[in-house]
């Protein structure tokens, strides 16, 4: 079972601090604006892409398979 965590601000979880500091959204903002924001992380742990909540997994399927 998961518990609620903060994804923005001073109390943000360390994972989300790392993800949001690595790559801003399409508007240049680091904070997560809405649920279902997505991040692609490579095998070395580097954030390589960030997707808005409106992007579906099907839309990024080719990048995932790449």
C-alpha positions in Angstrom: 0.0 0.0 0.0 1.3 3.5 -0.8 0.8 6.6 1.2 0.3 10.1 -0.1 3.6 12.0 -0.8 4.4 15.6 -1.7 5.7 16.1 -5.3 6.3 19.8 -5.2 7.8 22.3 -2.7 9.9 22.0 0.4 8.3 18.7 1.5 8.6 17.0 -1.9 9.8 13.4 -1.9 13.5 13.0 -2.9 12.5 11.1 -6.1 10.3 13.9 -7.3 12.8 16.6 -6.4 15.3 14.7 -8.6 12.8 14.3 -11.5 11.5 17.8 -11.5 14.9 19.4 -11.1 16.3 17.5 -14.1 13.7 18.6 -16.7 11.2 21.4 -16.8 7.7 20.9 -18.3 6.7 22.3 -21.7 6.0 25.7 -20.1 9.4 25.8 -18.4 8.1 25.0 -15.0 9.7 22.5 -12.7 6.7 21.8 -10.5 4.2 19.1 -11.4 1.0 20.9 -12.3 -1.4 17.9 -12.3 -1.6 14.2 -11.7 -0.2 11.7 -14.3 2.8 13.7 -15.3 5.3 11.2 -16.7 9.1 11.0 -16.7 11.3 8.7 -18.8 14.5 7.6 -17.1 17.3 5.8 -18.8 19.1 2.7 -17.5 21.7 5.0 -15.8 19.0 6.9 -13.9 19.2 10.1 -16.1 15.9 11.8 -16.8 15.6 11.9 -20.6 12.0 13.0 -21.2 9.1 14.6 -19.4 5.5 14.3 -20.6 2.4 16.2 -19.7 -0.6 14.5 -18.1 -2.4 14.7 -21.4 0.1 12.4 -23.1 -1.0 8.8 -23.1 1.3 5.8 -22.7 0.2 4.8 -26.2 1.6 8.0 -27.5 5.1 7.3 -26.1 5.1 3.6 -26.8 7.6 3.8 -29.6 10.0 5.7 -27.3 9.6 3.1 -24.6 10.4 0.3 -27.0 13.4 2.1 -28.5 
